Amino acid sequence: MVAALVSDVGDCVEVEQPEPVEIAPVEVEMAPAPIKKARTRQGSKRRPAPGQAQEVDHGDHQRLRQPDRLKARVGISAGGAHDDDAERAIEAASRAADRWCGRRFYADTAATARYYTALLEQVTHLPVDDISTTVGLLVATDDNWDGVYENAWTLNARTGSYGFMVEPTNAAVAGRPYTRLHAVVGSWPTVAQGVSVTAKWGWPAIPKEVEEATLIVAARYYKRKDTPYGMMGTEETGFVTCPHGSRRAGAARPLPAARLVG
């Protein structure tokens, strides 16, 4: 980003200022909003209220906690100095890669619930978010749209009332997440938010290509502190102003890591 400091010096002109007008404050009493109590049933799982967000665990597992590697990449000595700057650059680059790819590459440490609506063409194969492992995976359905998920499904069951499998079948071997639920016995209900999936979301491990792309972007973010107002330089070259066109050409855009992992 290029910034120019422009100072325009003109003639000083005296302007008569009007006297300030005092406005008396007005007190308005607001009636408290009524509180609605949600009804639940014991022994069954109920979907959250519309707009209710679940707390997301942002632990150390989600970012590339390798400041020494970043400092080696940008050519500074390893140790305690600049660790905070390196951590912030890695965190920002990690979240930029997540937004760019439309998914995140770290695995949750605890299972959380998400809710899905199956379309008519998805009654047997339901697309879901990335699932890192089948450990702690729980699936339940609400067939009559009463908000209670009374039907528990069994993983890899081929008999009974409700059985499902995860796909792609060989995702764990390839180091990739599961992205579909295949209803082997029964079918997914088509009511709104009729499928509840509790899982450890994300990828089983961060792909090497995403890790490398994130380090490249983190190095760019880290060096931005040395280019205030779009100017950079050394004792040998002096200060150089970065052309505005280089930014438009994509010099500061994060790498398309989504193309690396497909």
Rosetta blueprint (number, residue, H / E / L):
1 M L
2 V L
3 A L
4 A L
5 L L
6 V L
7 S L
8 D L
9 V L
10 G L
11 D L
12 C L
13 V L
14 E L
15 V L
16 E L
17 Q L
18 P L
19 E L
20 P L
21 V L
22 E L
23 I L
24 A L
25 P L
26 V L
27 E L
28 V L
29 E L
30 M L
31 A L
32 P L
33 A L
34 P L
35 I L
36 K L
37 K L
38 A L
39 R L
40 T L
41 R L
42 Q L
43 G L
44 S L
45 K E
46 R E
47 R L
48 P L
49 A L
50 P L
51 G L
52 Q L
53 A L
54 Q L
55 E L
56 V L
57 D L
58 H L
59 G L
60 D H
61 H H
62 Q H
63 R L
64 L L
65 R L
66 Q L
67 P H
68 D H
69 R H
70 L H
71 K H
72 A H
73 R H
74 V H
75 G L
76 I L
77 S L
78 A L
79 G L
80 G L
81 A L
82 H L
83 D H
84 D H
85 D H
86 A H
87 E H
88 R H
89 A H
90 I H
91 E H
92 A H
93 A H
94 S H
95 R H
96 A H
97 A H
98 D H
99 R H
100 W H
101 C H
102 G L
103 R L
104 R L
105 F L
106 Y L
107 A L
108 D L
109 T L
110 A L
111 A L
112 T E
113 A E
114 R E
115 Y E
116 Y E
117 T L
118 A L
119 L L
120 L H
121 E H
122 Q H
123 V L
124 T L
125 H E
126 L E
127 P E
128 V E
129 D E
130 D E
131 I E
132 S L
133 T L
134 T L
135 V L
136 G L
137 L L
138 L E
139 V E
140 A E
141 T E
142 D L
143 D L
144 N L
145 W L
146 D L
147 G L
148 V E
149 Y E
150 E L
151 N E
152 A E
153 W E
154 T E
155 L E
156 N L
157 A L
158 R L
159 T L
160 G L
161 S L
162 Y L
163 G E
164 F E
165 M E
166 V E
167 E E
168 P L
169 T L
170 N L
171 A L
172 A L
173 V L
174 A L
175 G L
176 R L
177 P L
178 Y E
179 T E
180 R E
181 L E
182 H E
183 A E
184 V E
185 V E
186 G L
187 S L
188 W L
189 P L
190 T L
191 V L
192 A L
193 Q L
194 G L
195 V E
196 S E
197 V E
198 T E
199 A E
200 K L
201 W E
202 G L
203 W L
204 P L
205 A L
206 I L
207 P L
208 K H
209 E H
210 V H
211 E H
212 E H
213 A H
214 T H
215 L H
216 I H
217 V H
218 A H
219 A H
220 R H
221 Y H
222 Y H
223 K H
224 R H
225 K H
226 D H
227 T L
228 P H
229 Y H
230 G H
231 M E
232 M E
233 G E
234 T E
235 E L
236 E L
237 T L
238 G E
239 F E
240 V E
241 T E
242 C L
243 P L
244 H H
245 G H
246 S H
247 R H
248 R H
249 A L
250 G L
251 A L
252 A L
253 R L
254 P L
255 L L
256 P L
257 A H
258 A H
259 R H
260 L H
261 V H
262 G L
